[in-house]
Amino acid sequence: MNFNKHFFILFFLVTVLFYSCDTDMTDNDDDSYDRSLILSNWSNNIITPAYNEFYNSLYSLNQDVNLFVNNPSVDHLVNLSSSWIYSYKIWQHIEMFDIGLAEVINFKGKMNIYPTDVELINNNILSQNYDLNNNNNFDARGFPAIDYLIHGLAETNEEIVQFYINDNSYSNYLSSVVSTMMYNTDLIIDDWLLYSNDFINSTDNTATSSLNKMINDFIYYFEKGLRANKIGIPAGIFSNNPIPTAVEGYYKKDISKELALEALSASRNFFIGKHFTSDITDSSLDSYLNFLDVSSDINLSEIIILQFLEAENQLNQLNDNFVEQITTNNMEMLLTYDAIQQLVVSFKVDMLQALSISVDYVDADGD
């Protein structure tokens, strides 16, 4: 009699514990948030309009290239530089979207590998025999190559203009760089029109689903493309000494901070789901985390937004010219790296854990 009573009590407790655990697992496996809302917002209101504006910026850049090479002058060079800056800033909003055809053709590698290889560029110009879509030219094309061609050939604008007056090989190379960028961007936009529906409908929590891949791409970009490339590598985080020649926009000199701030803003906008063309915000990682944090005392989304603000404030302390900043007071660069690193931890550890998503790339930095 006592045995049966004890057995019943034990069975009851085990059953309650089982269903309690099962309920928790169900909540984690199916959080009931409509992931398609996030994917739709990203595709329709962020990615597509950003790609379109980027192509428009390249079209304007190409027009200014044509004006300059057909009639080299300081005025045309200054206008060309302004178009380059604008297009480079729009690029900061799409470099993170390494998905679909962009991943297949290594789009970001065709557009923004820096530092650029000056010796290779000059050899290409001298030989007039090059294919800018060939990966042998991976660091002799894109925005950094244009930077050298319109800002780095000489000390003054007048001297740079003289290169183009004396030798149209420079004009040919500059035109080829921009036309190749337009060609590849056109491929990406055409592919996205076909791919976007599949992207939006891929809502599962699997390694190959759109949301999981896009989140991993975003974190990888933030960790490597923004934190490491723009700040960490030039500041010497991964080497024995700082490498000021590795800053983005090296030849323009005063653009590095502006590009970094644009990239940080683009990352924050992506996180909160802000439309590219307006201040409207829709479903994104911010709202997803808020949905999951309803019963939590610690709101991860609020923490991340505060960390964005701290990183922006620290970045704003830097000189417009990162080469000067590294040379005169590299400690401020290191502090900026630390501020951005806090976001990497929140994204890569806390956010992925909350979303039950695994990292899909190998971190070989040792960081």
C-alpha positions, 0 to 999 in steps of 0.5 A: 500500500505504501509502495503504491502511494509512493510510486504514484507520487513519484510518477506524478512529479515526473509527469509534471516535470516532463510536461513543464520541460516540454512546454519550455522546449516548445516555446524555444523551438516555436516562439510564434513570431512571424519571421516573414514580417522581418524578411519582408521588411528587410527585402522590400523596405531596406535591401531593394531600395538601398540597391536601387539607390546604390545603382543610381549613385553609380550611374551618376558617378559614371556620368562624372567620370565621363565628363572628367575623362573627356575634359580633364579639369579641376572642377570636373575632378572635384565633382567626380570626388563628390560623386565617389563619396556619395556612392561610397556612403550608400555602399555602406548600407549594402555591403552587409547583404552578402546573400544570394548572387552577391555571395556567389560572385563575391560582390563585396570583394569586387567593390571594397577591398582595401588597401588597394594595390597601387603597384598592380593598378599601375601595371594594369594601366601600363599594360592595358591588359586586364580583366577587373572581374578576374580575382587576380585584380581583387585589390585593384578595383572598386572604391579603393582603386577609384580613391587612388586614381582620383586622389592619390596620383599626386599631391594636388588636384592640378597635378592629378588632372595632368596625368589624365591629360598626358595619358589616356590610359588612366582614363581608360582604367578609371572608366573600366573600374566604374563600368565593372562596378555598374555591371556587377551591381546590375547583376545583383539587382536583377537577381534580387528581383527573382530571389526576393520571394524565396528569401521572404518565404524561407522562415524556418530556423535552420542553417540555410534559412533566410533569416539565419543566413542574413543574421549571420551575414550581418554579424560577420559584416559587423565584426569583420567589415566594420569593427576589424577592417575600419578600426581594428586592423589600422589601429594595430589590434591584429598586428604588432604595430598600427597600419595607418595605410590600411584605413578606408578612404586612405587617399582622400584622407578626411573620409574615413570617419564619415564612412565608419559612421555611415556603416554604424548607422546602416547597421543600427538601421538594419537592427531596428528595421528602419526603412531606407527611404524614410524614418519608418521602422518595421519588424526586425531584430529589435522587435523580435528580441522585444517579443522574446524579452516580454517577461525578462527583467533585462531587455537585450534590444535596449542594451544593444541600442544603448551600445550603438549610441556609445559606439557612435559617441566614441567614433565621433571623438576621432579625427576625420582623418584616421591616418592622423588619428592613428599617428597622433593618438591611437589610444582613441582608435583602440577605445573605439574598437572596444566600444564596437566590440561590445556590440559584437559580443551582444550580437554574436553571443546574447542575440544568437542565443536568444534567437536559437541561431548558431554561428555559421562562420569560423572566427580566425582572428583570435578575437 
